Amino acid sequence: MARFPTLTIEEILIMLGELTPLEQTRAYQDIVARNRPIWIKEGRDEGCKEGRDEGRQEEASGLIRRLLARRLGRLSAAQHKRLEALTLAQLEALGEALLDFTDAADLDTWLDEALQHA
């Protein structure tokens, strides 16, 4: 309003409504063009990291399931479902804890605690 001291609020609003959309301005397009390579690199880096993390999670999950099956025998569907909810850090902790398990109840107790604190 300071730039147009002689105009009323209605006149300013009308004028603003007639402005070119921001995305169509040259300044906006220049900013996007300059930053696009940076954004693409950041996106690729983030995607690669997420892909690595997902891969590690799947590997850890498979290993833990095999170790549990060897230690405790066949796991129930409910146990498998609860294992899917664990983070990579929780799976790693479970990998250490399962060495002390003697039966499926130990696994259920551990899962109860882990999923409660998640």
KELO-175256 format. One record per atom (N, C-alpha, C): residue in one letter; atom name; x, y, z. Coordinates in Angstrom, 1 decimal. Example, Ala and Ser with C-alpha at 12.3 -4.5 7.8 and 13.67 -1.06 7.14 Angstrom:
BEGIN
<pt residu="A" atome="N" east="13.2" north="-5.7" up="7.8"/>
<pt residu="A" atome="CA" east="12.3" north="-4.5" up="7.8"/>
<pt residu="A" atome="C" east="13.2" north="-3.3" up="7.8"/>
<pt residu="S" atome="N" east="12.8" north="-2.2" up="7.1"/>
<pt residu="S" atome="CA" east="13.7" north="-1.1" up="7.1"/>
<pt residu="S" atome="C" east="12.9" north="0.0" up="7.9"/>
% end
This chain:
BEGIN
<pt residu="M" atome="N" east="0.8" north="-1.2" up="0.0"/>
<pt residu="M" atome="CA" east="0.0" north="0.0" up="0.0"/>
<pt residu="M" atome="C" east="0.9" north="1.2" up="0.0"/>
<pt residu="A" atome="N" east="2.1" north="1.1" up="0.6"/>
<pt residu="A" atome="CA" east="3.0" north="2.3" up="0.6"/>
<pt residu="A" atome="C" east="3.4" north="2.7" up="-0.8"/>
<pt residu="R" atome="N" east="3.5" north="1.7" up="-1.7"/>
<pt residu="R" atome="CA" east="3.9" north="2.0" up="-3.1"/>
<pt residu="R" atome="C" east="2.8" north="2.7" up="-3.9"/>
<pt residu="F" atome="N" east="1.6" north="2.6" up="-3.4"/>
<pt residu="F" atome="CA" east="0.5" north="3.2" up="-4.2"/>
<pt residu="F" atome="C" east="-0.4" north="4.0" up="-3.2"/>
<pt residu="P" atome="N" east="0.2" north="5.1" up="-2.7"/>
<pt residu="P" atome="CA" east="-0.6" north="5.9" up="-1.7"/>
<pt residu="P" atome="C" east="-1.9" north="6.5" up="-2.2"/>
<pt residu="T" atome="N" east="-2.0" north="6.6" up="-3.5"/>
<pt residu="T" atome="CA" east="-3.2" north="7.3" up="-4.0"/>
<pt residu="T" atome="C" east="-4.3" north="6.3" up="-4.3"/>
<pt residu="L" atome="N" east="-4.1" north="5.0" up="-4.3"/>
<pt residu="L" atome="CA" east="-5.1" north="4.0" up="-4.6"/>
<pt residu="L" atome="C" east="-5.8" north="3.5" up="-3.4"/>
<pt residu="T" atome="N" east="-7.0" north="3.2" up="-3.6"/>
<pt residu="T" atome="CA" east="-7.8" north="2.6" up="-2.5"/>
<pt residu="T" atome="C" east="-7.5" north="1.1" up="-2.4"/>
<pt residu="I" atome="N" east="-7.9" north="0.5" up="-1.3"/>
<pt residu="I" atome="CA" east="-7.6" north="-1.0" up="-1.2"/>
<pt residu="I" atome="C" east="-8.3" north="-1.8" up="-2.3"/>
<pt residu="E" atome="N" east="-9.5" north="-1.4" up="-2.7"/>
<pt residu="E" atome="CA" east="-10.2" north="-2.1" up="-3.8"/>
<pt residu="E" atome="C" east="-9.4" north="-2.0" up="-5.1"/>
<pt residu="E" atome="N" east="-8.9" north="-0.8" up="-5.3"/>
<pt residu="E" atome="CA" east="-8.1" north="-0.6" up="-6.6"/>
<pt residu="E" atome="C" east="-6.8" north="-1.5" up="-6.6"/>
<pt residu="I" atome="N" east="-6.2" north="-1.5" up="-5.4"/>
<pt residu="I" atome="CA" east="-5.0" north="-2.3" up="-5.3"/>
<pt residu="I" atome="C" east="-5.3" north="-3.8" up="-5.5"/>
<pt residu="L" atome="N" east="-6.4" north="-4.3" up="-4.9"/>
<pt residu="L" atome="CA" east="-6.8" north="-5.7" up="-5.0"/>
<pt residu="L" atome="C" east="-7.1" north="-6.0" up="-6.4"/>
<pt residu="I" atome="N" east="-7.8" north="-5.1" up="-7.1"/>
<pt residu="I" atome="CA" east="-8.1" north="-5.3" up="-8.5"/>
<pt residu="I" atome="C" east="-6.8" north="-5.5" up="-9.3"/>
<pt residu="M" atome="N" east="-5.9" north="-4.6" up="-9.0"/>
<pt residu="M" atome="CA" east="-4.6" north="-4.6" up="-9.7"/>
<pt residu="M" atome="C" east="-3.8" north="-5.9" up="-9.5"/>
<pt residu="L" atome="N" east="-3.8" north="-6.3" up="-8.2"/>
<pt residu="L" atome="CA" east="-3.2" north="-7.6" up="-7.9"/>
<pt residu="L" atome="C" east="-3.8" north="-8.8" up="-8.6"/>
<pt residu="G" atome="N" east="-5.1" north="-8.7" up="-8.7"/>
<pt residu="G" atome="CA" east="-5.8" north="-9.8" up="-9.4"/>
<pt residu="G" atome="C" east="-5.4" north="-9.9" up="-10.9"/>
<pt residu="E" atome="N" east="-4.9" north="-8.8" up="-11.5"/>
<pt residu="E" atome="CA" east="-4.6" north="-8.8" up="-12.9"/>
<pt residu="E" atome="C" east="-3.1" north="-9.1" up="-13.1"/>
<pt residu="L" atome="N" east="-2.3" north="-9.3" up="-12.0"/>
<pt residu="L" atome="CA" east="-0.9" north="-9.5" up="-12.2"/>
<pt residu="L" atome="C" east="-0.7" north="-10.9" up="-12.8"/>
<pt residu="T" atome="N" east="0.5" north="-11.0" up="-13.4"/>
<pt residu="T" atome="CA" east="0.9" north="-12.3" up="-14.0"/>
<pt residu="T" atome="C" east="1.1" north="-13.3" up="-12.8"/>
<pt residu="P" atome="N" east="0.7" north="-14.5" up="-13.0"/>
<pt residu="P" atome="CA" east="0.9" north="-15.5" up="-11.9"/>
<pt residu="P" atome="C" east="2.5" north="-15.7" up="-11.7"/>
<pt residu="L" atome="N" east="2.9" north="-15.9" up="-10.5"/>
<pt residu="L" atome="CA" east="4.3" north="-15.9" up="-10.1"/>
<pt residu="L" atome="C" east="5.0" north="-16.9" up="-11.0"/>
<pt residu="E" atome="N" east="4.4" north="-18.1" up="-11.2"/>
<pt residu="E" atome="CA" east="5.1" north="-19.1" up="-12.0"/>
<pt residu="E" atome="C" east="5.4" north="-18.7" up="-13.4"/>
<pt residu="Q" atome="N" east="4.7" north="-17.7" up="-13.9"/>
<pt residu="Q" atome="CA" east="4.9" north="-17.3" up="-15.3"/>
<pt residu="Q" atome="C" east="5.9" north="-16.1" up="-15.4"/>
<pt residu="T" atome="N" east="6.4" north="-15.6" up="-14.3"/>
<pt residu="T" atome="CA" east="7.3" north="-14.5" up="-14.3"/>
<pt residu="T" atome="C" east="8.7" north="-15.0" up="-14.7"/>
<pt residu="R" atome="N" east="9.5" north="-14.1" up="-15.4"/>
<pt residu="R" atome="CA" east="10.8" north="-14.4" up="-15.8"/>
<pt residu="R" atome="C" east="11.7" north="-14.7" up="-14.5"/>
<pt residu="A" atome="N" east="11.5" north="-13.9" up="-13.5"/>
<pt residu="A" atome="CA" east="12.4" north="-14.1" up="-12.3"/>
<pt residu="A" atome="C" east="12.1" north="-15.5" up="-11.7"/>
<pt residu="Y" atome="N" east="10.9" north="-15.9" up="-11.6"/>
<pt residu="Y" atome="CA" east="10.6" north="-17.2" up="-11.1"/>
<pt residu="Y" atome="C" east="11.2" north="-18.3" up="-12.0"/>
<pt residu="Q" atome="N" east="11.1" north="-18.2" up="-13.3"/>
<pt residu="Q" atome="CA" east="11.6" north="-19.2" up="-14.2"/>
<pt residu="Q" atome="C" east="13.2" north="-19.2" up="-14.1"/>
<pt residu="D" atome="N" east="13.8" north="-18.1" up="-13.9"/>
<pt residu="D" atome="CA" east="15.3" north="-18.0" up="-13.8"/>
<pt residu="D" atome="C" east="15.7" north="-18.7" up="-12.5"/>
<pt residu="I" atome="N" east="15.0" north="-18.5" up="-11.4"/>
<pt residu="I" atome="CA" east="15.3" north="-19.1" up="-10.1"/>
<pt residu="I" atome="C" east="15.2" north="-20.6" up="-10.2"/>
<pt residu="V" atome="N" east="14.1" north="-21.1" up="-10.8"/>
<pt residu="V" atome="CA" east="13.9" north="-22.5" up="-11.0"/>
<pt residu="V" atome="C" east="15.0" north="-23.1" up="-11.9"/>
<pt residu="A" atome="N" east="15.3" north="-22.4" up="-13.0"/>
<pt residu="A" atome="CA" east="16.4" north="-22.9" up="-13.9"/>
<pt residu="A" atome="C" east="17.7" north="-23.0" up="-13.2"/>
<pt residu="R" atome="N" east="18.0" north="-22.1" up="-12.4"/>
<pt residu="R" atome="CA" east="19.3" north="-22.1" up="-11.7"/>
<pt residu="R" atome="C" east="19.4" north="-23.1" up="-10.6"/>
<pt residu="N" atome="N" east="18.3" north="-23.4" up="-10.0"/>
<pt residu="N" atome="CA" east="18.3" north="-24.3" up="-8.8"/>
<pt residu="N" atome="C" east="17.9" north="-25.7" up="-9.2"/>
<pt residu="R" atome="N" east="17.4" north="-25.9" up="-10.4"/>
<pt residu="R" atome="CA" east="16.9" north="-27.3" up="-10.8"/>
<pt residu="R" atome="C" east="18.0" north="-28.3" up="-10.7"/>
<pt residu="P" atome="N" east="19.3" north="-28.0" up="-11.2"/>
<pt residu="P" atome="CA" east="20.3" north="-29.1" up="-11.0"/>
<pt residu="P" atome="C" east="20.6" north="-29.4" up="-9.5"/>
<pt residu="I" atome="N" east="20.5" north="-28.4" up="-8.7"/>
<pt residu="I" atome="CA" east="20.8" north="-28.6" up="-7.2"/>
<pt residu="I" atome="C" east="19.6" north="-29.5" up="-6.7"/>
<pt residu="W" atome="N" east="18.4" north="-29.1" up="-7.0"/>
<pt residu="W" atome="CA" east="17.2" north="-29.9" up="-6.5"/>
<pt residu="W" atome="C" east="17.3" north="-31.3" up="-7.0"/>
<pt residu="I" atome="N" east="17.6" north="-31.5" up="-8.3"/>
<pt residu="I" atome="CA" east="17.7" north="-32.9" up="-8.9"/>
<pt residu="I" atome="C" east="18.8" north="-33.7" up="-8.1"/>
<pt residu="K" atome="N" east="19.9" north="-33.1" up="-7.9"/>
<pt residu="K" atome="CA" east="21.0" north="-33.8" up="-7.2"/>
<pt residu="K" atome="C" east="20.5" north="-34.2" up="-5.8"/>
<pt residu="E" atome="N" east="19.9" north="-33.2" up="-5.1"/>
<pt residu="E" atome="CA" east="19.4" north="-33.5" up="-3.7"/>
<pt residu="E" atome="C" east="18.4" north="-34.6" up="-3.7"/>
<pt residu="G" atome="N" east="17.5" north="-34.6" up="-4.7"/>
<pt residu="G" atome="CA" east="16.5" north="-35.6" up="-4.8"/>
<pt residu="G" atome="C" east="17.1" north="-37.0" up="-5.1"/>
<pt residu="R" atome="N" east="18.1" north="-37.0" up="-6.0"/>
<pt residu="R" atome="CA" east="18.8" north="-38.3" up="-6.3"/>
<pt residu="R" atome="C" east="19.5" north="-38.8" up="-5.0"/>
<pt residu="D" atome="N" east="20.2" north="-37.9" up="-4.3"/>
<pt residu="D" atome="CA" east="21.0" north="-38.3" up="-3.1"/>
<pt residu="D" atome="C" east="20.0" north="-38.9" up="-2.1"/>
<pt residu="E" atome="N" east="18.9" north="-38.2" up="-1.9"/>
<pt residu="E" atome="CA" east="17.9" north="-38.6" up="-0.9"/>
<pt residu="E" atome="C" east="17.3" north="-40.0" up="-1.3"/>
<pt residu="G" atome="N" east="17.0" north="-40.1" up="-2.6"/>
<pt residu="G" atome="CA" east="16.4" north="-41.3" up="-3.1"/>
<pt residu="G" atome="C" east="17.4" north="-42.5" up="-3.0"/>
<pt residu="C" atome="N" east="18.7" north="-42.3" up="-3.2"/>
<pt residu="C" atome="CA" east="19.7" north="-43.3" up="-3.1"/>
<pt residu="C" atome="C" east="19.8" north="-43.7" up="-1.6"/>
<pt residu="K" atome="N" east="19.8" north="-42.7" up="-0.7"/>
<pt residu="K" atome="CA" east="19.9" north="-43.1" up="0.7"/>
<pt residu="K" atome="C" east="18.7" north="-43.9" up="1.2"/>
<pt residu="E" atome="N" east="17.5" north="-43.5" up="0.7"/>
<pt residu="E" atome="CA" east="16.3" north="-44.2" up="1.1"/>
<pt residu="E" atome="C" east="16.3" north="-45.6" up="0.5"/>
<pt residu="G" atome="N" east="16.8" north="-45.7" up="-0.7"/>
<pt residu="G" atome="CA" east="16.9" north="-47.1" up="-1.3"/>
<pt residu="G" atome="C" east="17.9" north="-48.0" up="-0.5"/>
<pt residu="R" atome="N" east="19.0" north="-47.4" up="-0.1"/>
<pt residu="R" atome="CA" east="20.0" north="-48.2" up="0.7"/>
<pt residu="R" atome="C" east="19.4" north="-48.6" up="2.0"/>
<pt residu="D" atome="N" east="18.7" north="-47.6" up="2.7"/>
<pt residu="D" atome="CA" east="18.1" north="-47.9" up="4.0"/>
<pt residu="D" atome="C" east="17.0" north="-49.0" up="3.8"/>
<pt residu="E" atome="N" east="16.2" north="-48.9" up="2.8"/>
<pt residu="E" atome="CA" east="15.1" north="-49.9" up="2.6"/>
<pt residu="E" atome="C" east="15.8" north="-51.3" up="2.3"/>
<pt residu="G" atome="N" east="16.8" north="-51.3" up="1.5"/>
<pt residu="G" atome="CA" east="17.5" north="-52.6" up="1.2"/>
<pt residu="G" atome="C" east="18.1" north="-53.2" up="2.5"/>
<pt residu="R" atome="N" east="18.7" north="-52.3" up="3.3"/>
<pt residu="R" atome="CA" east="19.3" north="-52.8" up="4.6"/>
<pt residu="R" atome="C" east="18.2" north="-53.3" up="5.5"/>
<pt residu="Q" atome="N" east="17.0" north="-52.6" up="5.5"/>
<pt residu="Q" atome="CA" east="15.9" north="-53.1" up="6.3"/>
<pt residu="Q" atome="C" east="15.4" north="-54.4" up="5.9"/>
<pt residu="E" atome="N" east="15.3" north="-54.6" up="4.6"/>
<pt residu="E" atome="CA" east="14.8" north="-55.9" up="4.0"/>
<pt residu="E" atome="C" east="15.8" north="-57.0" up="4.4"/>
<pt residu="E" atome="N" east="17.1" north="-56.7" up="4.2"/>
<pt residu="E" atome="CA" east="18.1" north="-57.7" up="4.5"/>
<pt residu="E" atome="C" east="18.1" north="-58.1" up="6.0"/>
<pt residu="A" atome="N" east="18.0" north="-57.1" up="6.8"/>
<pt residu="A" atome="CA" east="18.0" north="-57.4" up="8.3"/>
<pt residu="A" atome="C" east="16.7" north="-58.1" up="8.7"/>
<pt residu="S" atome="N" east="15.6" north="-57.8" up="8.1"/>
<pt residu="S" atome="CA" east="14.3" north="-58.4" up="8.4"/>
<pt residu="S" atome="C" east="14.4" north="-59.9" up="8.0"/>
<pt residu="G" atome="N" east="14.9" north="-60.2" up="6.8"/>
<pt residu="G" atome="CA" east="15.1" north="-61.6" up="6.4"/>
<pt residu="G" atome="C" east="16.0" north="-62.4" up="7.3"/>
<pt residu="L" atome="N" east="17.1" north="-61.8" up="7.6"/>
<pt residu="L" atome="CA" east="18.1" north="-62.5" up="8.5"/>
<pt residu="L" atome="C" east="17.5" north="-62.8" up="9.8"/>
<pt residu="I" atome="N" east="16.8" north="-61.8" up="10.4"/>
<pt residu="I" atome="CA" east="16.2" north="-61.9" up="11.8"/>
<pt residu="I" atome="C" east="15.1" north="-63.0" up="11.7"/>
<pt residu="R" atome="N" east="14.3" north="-63.0" up="10.7"/>
<pt residu="R" atome="CA" east="13.3" north="-64.0" up="10.6"/>
<pt residu="R" atome="C" east="13.9" north="-65.5" up="10.5"/>
<pt residu="R" atome="N" east="15.0" north="-65.6" up="9.7"/>
<pt residu="R" atome="CA" east="15.6" north="-66.9" up="9.6"/>
<pt residu="R" atome="C" east="16.2" north="-67.3" up="10.9"/>
<pt residu="L" atome="N" east="16.8" north="-66.4" up="11.6"/>
<pt residu="L" atome="CA" east="17.4" north="-66.7" up="12.9"/>
<pt residu="L" atome="C" east="16.4" north="-67.1" up="14.0"/>
<pt residu="L" atome="N" east="15.3" north="-66.3" up="13.9"/>
<pt residu="L" atome="CA" east="14.2" north="-66.6" up="14.9"/>
<pt residu="L" atome="C" east="13.6" north="-68.0" up="14.6"/>
<pt residu="A" atome="N" east="13.4" north="-68.3" up="13.3"/>
<pt residu="A" atome="CA" east="12.8" north="-69.6" up="12.9"/>
<pt residu="A" atome="C" east="13.7" north="-70.7" up="13.4"/>
<pt residu="R" atome="N" east="15.0" north="-70.5" up="13.2"/>
<pt residu="R" atome="CA" east="16.0" north="-71.5" up="13.6"/>
<pt residu="R" atome="C" east="16.0" north="-71.7" up="15.1"/>
<pt residu="R" atome="N" east="15.9" north="-70.6" up="15.8"/>
<pt residu="R" atome="CA" east="15.9" north="-70.6" up="17.3"/>
<pt residu="R" atome="C" east="14.6" north="-71.1" up="17.9"/>
<pt residu="L" atome="N" east="13.5" north="-70.6" up="17.4"/>
<pt residu="L" atome="CA" east="12.2" north="-70.8" up="18.0"/>
<pt residu="L" atome="C" east="11.3" north="-71.8" up="17.2"/>
<pt residu="G" atome="N" east="11.6" north="-72.1" up="16.0"/>
<pt residu="G" atome="CA" east="10.7" north="-72.8" up="15.2"/>
<pt residu="G" atome="C" east="9.8" north="-71.9" up="14.4"/>
<pt residu="R" atome="N" east="8.8" north="-72.4" up="13.8"/>
<pt residu="R" atome="CA" east="7.9" north="-71.7" up="12.9"/>
<pt residu="R" atome="C" east="7.2" north="-70.5" up="13.7"/>
<pt residu="L" atome="N" east="7.3" north="-69.3" up="13.1"/>
<pt residu="L" atome="CA" east="6.7" north="-68.1" up="13.7"/>
<pt residu="L" atome="C" east="5.2" north="-68.0" up="13.3"/>
<pt residu="S" atome="N" east="4.4" north="-67.5" up="14.1"/>
<pt residu="S" atome="CA" east="3.0" north="-67.3" up="13.8"/>
<pt residu="S" atome="C" east="2.8" north="-66.1" up="12.8"/>
<pt residu="A" atome="N" east="1.7" north="-66.1" up="12.2"/>
<pt residu="A" atome="CA" east="1.4" north="-64.9" up="11.3"/>
<pt residu="A" atome="C" east="1.4" north="-63.6" up="12.0"/>
<pt residu="A" atome="N" east="0.9" north="-63.6" up="13.3"/>
<pt residu="A" atome="CA" east="0.8" north="-62.4" up="14.1"/>
<pt residu="A" atome="C" east="2.3" north="-62.0" up="14.4"/>
<pt residu="Q" atome="N" east="3.1" north="-62.9" up="14.7"/>
<pt residu="Q" atome="CA" east="4.5" north="-62.5" up="14.9"/>
<pt residu="Q" atome="C" east="5.2" north="-61.9" up="13.7"/>
<pt residu="H" atome="N" east="4.9" north="-62.5" up="12.5"/>
<pt residu="H" atome="CA" east="5.5" north="-62.0" up="11.3"/>
<pt residu="H" atome="C" east="4.9" north="-60.6" up="11.1"/>
<pt residu="K" atome="N" east="3.7" north="-60.3" up="11.3"/>
<pt residu="K" atome="CA" east="3.1" north="-59.0" up="11.1"/>
<pt residu="K" atome="C" east="3.8" north="-58.0" up="12.1"/>
<pt residu="R" atome="N" east="4.0" north="-58.4" up="13.3"/>
<pt residu="R" atome="CA" east="4.6" north="-57.5" up="14.3"/>
<pt residu="R" atome="C" east="6.1" north="-57.2" up="13.9"/>
<pt residu="L" atome="N" east="6.8" north="-58.2" up="13.3"/>
<pt residu="L" atome="CA" east="8.1" north="-58.0" up="12.9"/>
<pt residu="L" atome="C" east="8.2" north="-57.0" up="11.7"/>
<pt residu="E" atome="N" east="7.2" north="-56.9" up="10.9"/>
<pt residu="E" atome="CA" east="7.2" north="-55.9" up="9.8"/>
<pt residu="E" atome="C" east="7.1" north="-54.5" up="10.3"/>
<pt residu="A" atome="N" east="6.6" north="-54.3" up="11.5"/>
<pt residu="A" atome="CA" east="6.5" north="-53.0" up="12.1"/>
<pt residu="A" atome="C" east="7.8" north="-52.4" up="12.7"/>
<pt residu="L" atome="N" east="8.8" north="-53.3" up="12.8"/>
<pt residu="L" atome="CA" east="10.0" north="-52.9" up="13.4"/>
<pt residu="L" atome="C" east="10.9" north="-52.0" up="12.5"/>
<pt residu="T" atome="N" east="11.6" north="-51.0" up="13.1"/>
<pt residu="T" atome="CA" east="12.5" north="-50.2" up="12.4"/>
<pt residu="T" atome="C" east="13.8" north="-51.0" up="12.2"/>
<pt residu="L" atome="N" east="14.7" north="-50.4" up="11.4"/>
<pt residu="L" atome="CA" east="16.0" north="-51.1" up="11.2"/>
<pt residu="L" atome="C" east="16.8" north="-51.2" up="12.6"/>
<pt residu="A" atome="N" east="16.8" north="-50.1" up="13.4"/>
<pt residu="A" atome="CA" east="17.4" north="-50.2" up="14.7"/>
<pt residu="A" atome="C" east="16.8" north="-51.2" up="15.6"/>
<pt residu="Q" atome="N" east="15.5" north="-51.4" up="15.6"/>
<pt residu="Q" atome="CA" east="14.8" north="-52.4" up="16.4"/>
<pt residu="Q" atome="C" east="15.2" north="-53.8" up="15.9"/>
<pt residu="L" atome="N" east="15.3" north="-54.0" up="14.6"/>
<pt residu="L" atome="CA" east="15.7" north="-55.3" up="14.1"/>
<pt residu="L" atome="C" east="17.1" north="-55.6" up="14.5"/>
<pt residu="E" atome="N" east="18.0" north="-54.7" up="14.5"/>
<pt residu="E" atome="CA" east="19.3" north="-54.9" up="14.9"/>
<pt residu="E" atome="C" east="19.3" north="-55.3" up="16.4"/>
<pt residu="A" atome="N" east="18.5" north="-54.6" up="17.2"/>
<pt residu="A" atome="CA" east="18.5" north="-54.9" up="18.7"/>
<pt residu="A" atome="C" east="17.9" north="-56.3" up="18.9"/>
<pt residu="L" atome="N" east="16.9" north="-56.6" up="18.1"/>
<pt residu="L" atome="CA" east="16.3" north="-58.0" up="18.1"/>
<pt residu="L" atome="C" east="17.3" north="-59.0" up="17.8"/>
<pt residu="G" atome="N" east="18.2" north="-58.8" up="16.8"/>
<pt residu="G" atome="CA" east="19.2" north="-59.7" up="16.4"/>
<pt residu="G" atome="C" east="20.1" north="-60.1" up="17.6"/>
<pt residu="E" atome="N" east="20.4" north="-59.1" up="18.5"/>
<pt residu="E" atome="CA" east="21.1" north="-59.4" up="19.7"/>
<pt residu="E" atome="C" east="20.3" north="-60.1" up="20.7"/>
<pt residu="A" atome="N" east="19.1" north="-59.6" up="20.9"/>
<pt residu="A" atome="CA" east="18.2" north="-60.2" up="22.0"/>
<pt residu="A" atome="C" east="17.8" north="-61.6" up="21.7"/>
<pt residu="L" atome="N" east="17.6" north="-62.0" up="20.5"/>
<pt residu="L" atome="CA" east="17.1" north="-63.3" up="20.2"/>
<pt residu="L" atome="C" east="18.1" north="-64.4" up="20.6"/>
<pt residu="L" atome="N" east="19.3" north="-64.1" up="20.9"/>
<pt residu="L" atome="CA" east="20.2" north="-65.1" up="21.4"/>
<pt residu="L" atome="C" east="19.9" north="-65.6" up="22.8"/>
<pt residu="D" atome="N" east="19.1" north="-64.8" up="23.5"/>
<pt residu="D" atome="CA" east="18.7" north="-65.2" up="24.8"/>
<pt residu="D" atome="C" east="17.3" north="-65.8" up="24.9"/>
<pt residu="F" atome="N" east="16.6" north="-65.8" up="23.8"/>
<pt residu="F" atome="CA" east="15.2" north="-66.4" up="23.7"/>
<pt residu="F" atome="C" east="15.3" north="-67.9" up="23.9"/>
<pt residu="T" atome="N" east="14.3" north="-68.4" up="24.6"/>
<pt residu="T" atome="CA" east="14.2" north="-69.9" up="24.7"/>
<pt residu="T" atome="C" east="12.9" north="-70.4" up="24.1"/>
<pt residu="D" atome="N" east="11.9" north="-69.5" up="24.0"/>
<pt residu="D" atome="CA" east="10.6" north="-69.9" up="23.3"/>
<pt residu="D" atome="C" east="9.9" north="-68.7" up="22.7"/>
<pt residu="A" atome="N" east="8.8" north="-68.9" up="22.1"/>
<pt residu="A" atome="CA" east="8.1" north="-67.9" up="21.3"/>
<pt residu="A" atome="C" east="7.6" north="-66.8" up="22.3"/>
<pt residu="A" atome="N" east="7.3" north="-67.1" up="23.5"/>
<pt residu="A" atome="CA" east="6.9" north="-66.2" up="24.5"/>
<pt residu="A" atome="C" east="7.9" north="-65.1" up="24.7"/>
<pt residu="D" atome="N" east="9.2" north="-65.4" up="24.7"/>
<pt residu="D" atome="CA" east="10.3" north="-64.5" up="24.8"/>
<pt residu="D" atome="C" east="10.2" north="-63.4" up="23.7"/>
<pt residu="L" atome="N" east="10.0" north="-63.9" up="22.5"/>
<pt residu="L" atome="CA" east="9.8" north="-63.0" up="21.3"/>
<pt residu="L" atome="C" east="8.6" north="-62.1" up="21.5"/>
<pt residu="D" atome="N" east="7.5" north="-62.7" up="21.9"/>
<pt residu="D" atome="CA" east="6.3" north="-61.8" up="22.1"/>
<pt residu="D" atome="C" east="6.5" north="-60.8" up="23.2"/>
<pt residu="T" atome="N" east="7.2" north="-61.1" up="24.2"/>
<pt residu="T" atome="CA" east="7.5" north="-60.1" up="25.3"/>
<pt residu="T" atome="C" east="8.4" north="-59.0" up="24.8"/>
<pt residu="W" atome="N" east="9.4" north="-59.4" up="24.0"/>
<pt residu="W" atome="CA" east="10.3" north="-58.4" up="23.4"/>
<pt residu="W" atome="C" east="9.6" north="-57.5" up="22.4"/>
<pt residu="L" atome="N" east="8.8" north="-58.1" up="21.6"/>
<pt residu="L" atome="CA" east="8.0" north="-57.3" up="20.6"/>
<pt residu="L" atome="C" east="7.0" north="-56.3" up="21.4"/>
<pt residu="D" atome="N" east="6.4" north="-56.8" up="22.4"/>
<pt residu="D" atome="CA" east="5.5" north="-55.9" up="23.2"/>
<pt residu="D" atome="C" east="6.2" north="-54.7" up="23.7"/>
<pt residu="E" atome="N" east="7.4" north="-54.9" up="24.2"/>
<pt residu="E" atome="CA" east="8.2" north="-53.8" up="24.7"/>
<pt residu="E" atome="C" east="8.7" north="-52.9" up="23.6"/>
<pt residu="A" atome="N" east="9.2" north="-53.5" up="22.6"/>
<pt residu="A" atome="CA" east="9.8" north="-52.7" up="21.4"/>
<pt residu="A" atome="C" east="8.7" north="-51.8" up="20.8"/>
<pt residu="L" atome="N" east="7.5" north="-52.4" up="20.5"/>
<pt residu="L" atome="CA" east="6.5" north="-51.7" up="19.8"/>
<pt residu="L" atome="C" east="5.8" north="-50.7" up="20.7"/>
<pt residu="Q" atome="N" east="5.8" north="-50.9" up="22.0"/>
<pt residu="Q" atome="CA" east="5.3" north="-49.9" up="23.0"/>
<pt residu="Q" atome="C" east="6.1" north="-48.7" up="23.0"/>
<pt residu="H" atome="N" east="7.4" north="-48.8" up="22.8"/>
<pt residu="H" atome="CA" east="8.3" north="-47.6" up="22.9"/>
<pt residu="H" atome="C" east="8.5" north="-47.0" up="21.6"/>
<pt residu="A" atome="N" east="7.9" north="-47.5" up="20.5"/>
<pt residu="A" atome="CA" east="8.1" north="-47.0" up="19.2"/>
<pt residu="A" atome="C" east="7.3" north="-45.7" up="19.0"/>
% end
